[in-house]
Structures are given as structure tokens and as C-alpha cells.
Amino acid sequence: MDSQTTVQQLKVRVAAFRDARDWKKFHNPKDLAASISIEANELLELFQWKTPAEVDALLKDPRKREEVQDELADIVVYCISAADQMGVDLSDAIESKLRKNEAKYPVEKAFGNNRKYTEL
């Protein structure tokens, strides 16, 4: 797969991987949501207790960077699986959420500001 792979192509590939192993029976919304959380925490664990300088060094280490990439990929695979199971088109959901965020965080108020939209 190249960097131009679409969400739809990934969905097909993830489903084929799942189906070749007869795992669809285990992929219900609750367990997929739990798996997303578990994998996100595995990603977080890689950065736990590290200073910004240590994080920079970690990301420059090829083996550690691969661990980060693997955890990110696990999260996205489970998100794709969950969306598929729940009948959510991820491309549409992301576009919709970006429009909502653009309304909540207009550039003129949010630029360079890390406050929540309710505080802008």
C-alpha cells in the first residue's frame, strides 16, 4: 500500500484480513471500542514519563519509531473495523466532524490558542 491508499481501500483490506481469520464474530461495537482504548493506551505508554527531549529522541530511534507506528496503525485498524461494524462511513464522519470543529474553532479566535471552544 502506498501513501495514497484511500479509506475505502483500507476498509476492504482490514475486512479481508479479519475475514481470512474468521474474526468477524468477535468484532462487536463494545469490544472494538475497548480495543481502540487499549491500543491508544499502549501508544500513550511509549511516551509515559518522558520529557519533550526524550520524546524527540524516541522518535529518531528507528526501532522505537516503528513501535509508535505500529500502535498508531493498531488504533486506526480498530477504528476502521468499528466504523465498518457500525455502518459509519469514516470519510463522511471525518468531513462532518471537521466542519463542526471549524464552526467551534474559527481561525480568528482559535489561532495559536489552546483553549477549549467554550472559553474562546
Summary of the structure (lengths in Angstrom):
residues: 120
radius of gyration: 17.5
end to end distance: 41.1
largest distance: 50.3
contacts: 263
relative contact order: 0.11
helix: 77%
strand: 0%
